[in-house]
Amino acid sequence: MGGSLTERLQALAGRELTAETWAQDAVNQPMIRHWAEAMGDRNPIHLDEDAARAAGRDGVVAPATMLQAWTMRGYAATVAGGPASPVAAELAALLEEGGLTSVVATDSELEFVRELRLGDRISVTETVESVSPEKRTALGTGHFVTTVKTYRDQDGEVVGTQRWRLLRFRPERPATPGTAAQPQPADPAAQPDPAAQPDPAAQPDPAAQPEPAEKPRPLRPRPATNRDNAFWFEACLEHRLLIQRCTACGTLRHPPGPCCGVCRSFDWDTVEASGRGEVYSFVVNHHPRVPAFDYPLVVAVVELAEGTRLIANLMDVEPDRIRIGMPVVLEWIDADPQLSLPAFRPAGTEKN
């Protein structure tokens, strides 16, 4: 197929990336219970038949955010792999041809059509929605690839969609240290002034080479902001860590969202966190190395004193000294004038 790389990528729009794939199991109570425990979801409509009926349901319903989980293949099946679809293989080949070897997820937008009930059997298909023109970003030059997953029930009715956007990019290559600047051609009309000739005795030492200029550090990736979370990032610029609060039932929630998960109210305000918490879980990232970060990079789930949790960097501590339950206090990363993010360091330590 002829055309530029961008044209060939964009020609994939509308084609099926993943054929219909059925969930291994029907929607069931044990998996809902595991999810609710892991996510701290205490809404009784997911676990108690009577509470669900009192709330106007026909019975227990699954948390909406479990939608994708029902069709995920599991660890063993993922490791075993399988043949890629012709479209997936073509997309991978085009990206490799363009050197677009790095990837970062930029956005996941879910739309829920109806709640899933016990016994529902879910399938998913995925299509390529669009490929952007070539974009230059802080991470490198590449394309935003948007795909849409459509989830259906056993009757073929759509129960939800997921729009998934990735940046596939060509990493910027750092300049080679010590690269000398190329001399500029002399102006033939400019004649040397004998009186302005330098004194040979005053010439610099040829062995003394100037230090190469340090390349500016790339910006941290921009967060995906929307109408629901913009207030939170704006408060971070003022070094205020806010927690969204339902004004109907008082439940605190994070990440921010339009609706209370307990009483379904859309009314909310905020409270300011004390900045105290403890490590709920953590990972230590070593690869791939993104130039905007320092490594090893510790990313922790921090449970705040107020009860909500958030994901943030853990600073000023060696990875092998981190423990689950370790008390931490709020710190701030002022990445650039447009971005400040909360981070944490062990309680009782001085800021580094």
C-alpha positions in Angstrom: 0.0 0.0 0.0 1.4 3.4 -1.0 1.4 6.7 0.7 3.3 8.2 3.6 3.5 6.4 7.0 0.9 8.8 8.4 -1.5 8.0 5.6 -1.0 4.3 5.9 -1.6 4.5 9.7 -4.7 6.6 9.3 -6.1 4.1 6.7 -6.5 1.7 9.6 -9.4 3.8 11.1 -12.6 1.9 11.3 -11.0 -1.6 11.0 -11.4 -4.3 13.7 -8.3 -4.6 15.9 -9.6 -7.4 18.1 -12.4 -9.8 17.1 -15.2 -10.6 19.5 -13.8 -12.1 22.7 -16.0 -13.5 25.4 -15.4 -13.3 29.1 -14.2 -16.5 30.7 -16.8 -16.4 33.4 -20.2 -14.8 33.8 -20.6 -11.9 36.2 -20.4 -13.5 39.6 -20.5 -12.6 43.3 -17.1 -13.9 44.3 -15.2 -11.7 41.8 -17.4 -8.7 42.8 -16.5 -9.3 46.4 -12.7 -9.5 45.6 -12.9 -6.3 43.6 -14.9 -4.4 46.3 -12.4 -5.4 49.0 -9.4 -4.4 46.9 -10.8 -1.1 45.8 -12.4 -0.2 49.2 -15.8 0.0 47.6 -18.3 -0.3 50.5 -21.5 0.3 48.5 -23.9 -2.4 49.7 -25.7 -2.8 46.3 -22.7 -4.8 45.1 -22.8 -7.3 47.9 -26.2 -7.4 49.5 -29.4 -8.5 47.7 -31.8 -6.7 50.0 -29.8 -3.4 49.9 -29.7 -3.6 46.1 -33.5 -4.1 45.9 -34.0 -1.2 48.3 -32.0 1.0 46.0 -34.2 0.1 43.0 -32.2 -2.7 41.4 -33.5 -6.1 40.6 -30.7 -7.6 42.6 -26.9 -7.3 43.2 -25.1 -5.3 40.5 -21.4 -5.2 39.7 -19.4 -2.0 40.2 -19.4 -0.1 36.9 -15.6 0.2 36.8 -15.3 -3.6 36.7 -16.5 -3.5 33.1 -13.1 -4.2 31.5 -12.1 -6.7 34.2 -14.7 -9.3 33.1 -13.1 -9.8 29.7 -9.4 -9.6 30.7 -7.7 -12.9 29.9 -5.7 -13.4 33.1 -2.0 -13.8 33.7 -1.5 -17.3 32.2 -3.4 -16.6 29.0 -1.6 -13.3 28.5 1.8 -14.9 28.9 0.8 -17.7 26.5 -0.1 -15.1 24.0 -1.8 -15.9 20.7 -1.8 -14.9 17.0 -2.5 -11.2 16.4 -5.3 -10.2 14.1 -4.2 -9.0 10.6 -5.0 -5.4 11.6 -3.0 -5.6 14.8 -0.1 -7.1 13.0 -0.2 -4.4 10.3 -0.4 -1.6 12.9 2.6 -3.1 14.8 4.6 -3.3 11.6 3.8 0.3 10.6 4.8 1.6 14.1 8.0 -0.4 14.0 8.8 0.9 10.5 8.5 4.5 11.8 10.7 3.8 14.8 7.7 4.5 17.1 8.9 2.0 19.7 7.8 3.8 22.9 4.4 4.0 24.3 2.5 5.9 27.0 -1.2 5.7 27.8 -2.7 9.2 27.8 -6.4 8.7 28.2 -9.1 6.1 29.0 -12.7 7.2 28.7 -15.4 4.8 29.8 -19.1 5.1 29.1 -21.5 2.8 31.0 -24.9 2.1 29.3 -26.3 -0.2 32.0 -25.2 -1.9 35.2 -24.2 -5.5 35.0 -26.2 -8.1 36.9 -25.2 -11.5 38.2 -25.2 -14.1 35.4 -24.5 -11.6 32.6 -22.0 -12.9 30.0 -19.9 -10.1 28.5 -18.0 -9.9 25.2 -15.7 -7.2 23.8 -14.6 -6.1 20.3 -12.0 -3.4 19.6 -11.7 -1.2 16.5 -9.2 1.5 15.5 -11.1 4.8 15.8 -8.4 7.3 14.6 -4.7 7.9 14.2 -3.6 11.5 14.6 -1.3 13.4 12.3 2.3 13.4 13.5 2.7 15.3 16.8 5.8 16.5 18.5 5.6 16.1 22.3 8.0 16.5 25.2 8.6 12.7 25.1 9.3 12.6 21.3 7.6 12.7 17.9 4.8 10.3 17.2 1.1 9.6 16.7 -1.9 9.3 19.1 -3.6 6.0 18.3 -7.2 5.9 19.6 -9.1 2.6 19.8 -12.7 1.9 21.0 -13.7 -1.3 22.9 -17.4 -2.1 22.7 -18.8 -4.4 25.5 -22.0 -6.4 24.8 -24.1 -8.8 26.9 -25.3 -12.3 26.0 -28.1 -10.7 23.9 -25.8 -8.6 21.9 -26.9 -5.3 23.6 -24.2 -2.7 24.2 -23.5 -2.3 27.9 -20.5 0.0 27.7 -17.7 1.4 25.7 -14.1 2.3 26.4 -12.1 4.8 24.3 -8.4 4.1 24.8 -5.8 6.6 23.6 -2.0 5.8 23.4 0.9 7.9 22.3 3.3 5.9 20.2 6.4 7.9 19.8 10.0 7.9 18.7 12.2 8.7 21.7 14.3 11.8 21.4 18.0 11.0 21.2 20.2 13.0 23.6 22.9 15.1 22.0 26.4 13.5 22.0 28.5 15.2 24.7 31.4 17.2 23.4 30.1 17.7 20.0 31.9 20.7 18.6 30.0 23.5 16.8 30.7 23.8 13.1 32.7 26.9 12.1 30.8 29.5 10.2 32.1 30.5 6.7 34.0 33.8 6.7 32.6 36.9 5.0 34.9 37.5 1.9 34.3 41.2 2.1 35.6 41.4 5.7 39.3 42.1 5.7 41.3 41.5 8.8 42.5 44.5 10.7 46.3 44.0 11.4 46.0 46.2 14.6 43.3 43.9 15.9 45.3 40.7 15.6 45.4 38.7 18.9 48.6 38.5 20.9 49.9 34.9 20.5 51.0 35.0 24.1 47.5 35.7 25.3 45.9 32.7 23.4 43.9 30.2 25.5 45.4 26.8 26.2 44.3 24.5 23.4 44.0 21.6 25.9 41.4 23.6 27.9 38.1 22.6 26.2 34.8 24.3 27.2 32.3 22.1 29.1 29.5 20.9 26.9 26.2 22.7 27.5 23.8 20.6 29.5 20.7 19.7 27.6 17.5 21.0 29.2 15.6 18.3 31.0 12.3 17.3 29.3 9.1 18.2 31.0 7.1 15.6 33.0 4.2 14.2 31.0 1.1 16.3 31.3 -1.8 14.8 33.3 -5.1 14.2 31.6 -7.3 16.9 33.0 -11.1 17.2 32.5 -14.1 19.0 34.0 -14.1 16.6 36.9 -10.5 16.9 38.0 -9.3 20.3 36.9 -10.0 21.8 40.3 -7.6 19.3 41.9 -4.7 20.1 39.7 -5.3 23.8 40.1 -5.2 23.4 43.9 -1.9 21.5 43.6 -0.4 24.6 41.9 -1.1 26.4 45.2 0.3 23.4 47.2 -3.1 22.4 48.5 -4.0 18.7 48.5 -7.8 18.6 48.2 -10.2 15.6 48.7 -13.6 15.6 47.1 -16.5 15.3 49.5 -20.1 14.4 48.8 -22.3 17.1 50.4 -25.2 14.7 50.6 -23.7 11.9 52.7 -20.3 13.2 53.6 -18.3 10.5 51.9 -14.7 11.4 50.8 -13.6 10.2 47.4 -10.5 10.1 45.2 -9.8 10.3 42.4 -12.3 13.1 41.7 -15.5 12.2 39.9 -18.9 13.6 39.1 -20.9 11.3 41.3 -20.8 9.8 44.8 -20.3 6.0 44.7 -22.3 5.6 47.9 -25.5 7.7 47.5 -25.2 8.6 43.8 -25.4 12.4 44.6 -23.8 14.8 42.1 -23.4 17.5 44.8 -19.9 17.9 46.3 -17.3 20.2 47.9 -13.8 19.7 49.1 -11.7 19.4 52.2 -8.0 20.0 52.5 -5.9 16.9 53.5 -3.7 17.1 56.5 -0.8 15.7 54.5 -0.3 12.7 56.8 -0.6 9.1 55.6 1.0 5.8 55.3 2.3 3.5 52.5 -0.5 1.2 51.4 1.5 -0.4 48.6 4.4 0.5 46.3 6.4 -0.4 43.2 10.0 0.5 42.2 10.3 1.3 38.5 13.6 0.8 36.7 12.6 0.6 33.1 11.7 2.0 30.6 13.7 5.2 31.6 11.9 8.4 30.7 14.3 11.4 30.8 11.9 13.5 32.9 12.2 11.2 35.9 15.0 10.0 38.3 15.6 6.3 38.8 14.9 4.1 40.6 11.5 5.6 40.6 9.3 4.8 43.6 5.5 5.0 43.0 3.3 4.4 46.1 -0.3 4.1 46.9 -0.6 6.3 49.9 -3.6 6.0 52.3 -4.2 9.5 53.7 -5.2 10.0 57.4 -8.6 11.0 56.1 -9.1 7.5 54.5 -8.8 8.1 50.8 -5.8 6.9 48.8 -3.8 8.4 46.0 -0.9 7.4 43.8 2.3 9.6 44.2 6.0 9.4 44.1 7.9 8.5 47.3 11.0 10.6 47.9 14.1 10.8 50.1 14.1 7.1 50.9 16.0 4.1 49.6 13.7 1.5 48.0 14.9 -1.3 50.3 13.9 0.8 53.4 10.3 1.2 52.4 7.7 -0.8 54.3 4.0 -1.2 54.0 2.4 0.9 56.7 5.3 3.3 56.9 4.2 6.8 58.0 4.7 9.5 55.4 4.1 13.2 55.0 3.2 15.4 52.1 5.9 16.9 49.9 5.5 18.8 46.6 7.2 18.3 43.2 7.2 21.7 41.4 7.9 20.2 38.0 7.6 23.4 36.1 5.5 26.7 36.4 2.4 24.9 35.0 2.6 21.7 37.0 2.9 20.9 40.7 2.2 17.4 42.0 1.9 15.9 45.5 4.6 13.5 46.6 5.5 11.9 50.0 8.6 11.3 52.1 9.0 9.3 55.3 7.6 11.0 58.4 10.4 12.5 60.6 12.9 13.0 57.8 14.2 16.3 56.6 13.4 17.5 53.1 16.2 16.7 50.7 
